[in-house]
Amino acid sequence: MGKVIEKVKITSLFDTTKTMNVEAVIDTEATMFVLPKNLVDELALRKIRDAKVKYANNQVQIKPIAL
C-alpha cells in the first residue's frame, strides 16, 4: 500500500484573502483532515468545538475542530 500525496489549496472561510498551498498526505478513509497549529493560526481559523479522534494506532485524544 502506498502513500497518496497531493498539492491542496486551503482558504480561510472567514477571510478569503488568507490562503495557502500545501502538500498533504491523503487518507481516503478519513472524515476530517488535520492541520499543524501554525497553519491554523496563519489562516486565522476559529475553534468551534472539541472532538474525540482515534488514530491508526488506536490512540484516542480530544482535539479542537476549527473552521
Secondary structure as UniProt FT lines:
FT   STRAND          4..11
FT   TURN            16..17
FT   STRAND          19..26
FT   TURN            28..29
FT   HELIX           37..42
FT   TURN            43..44
FT   STRAND          47..54
FT   TURN            56..57
FT   STRAND          60..66
//
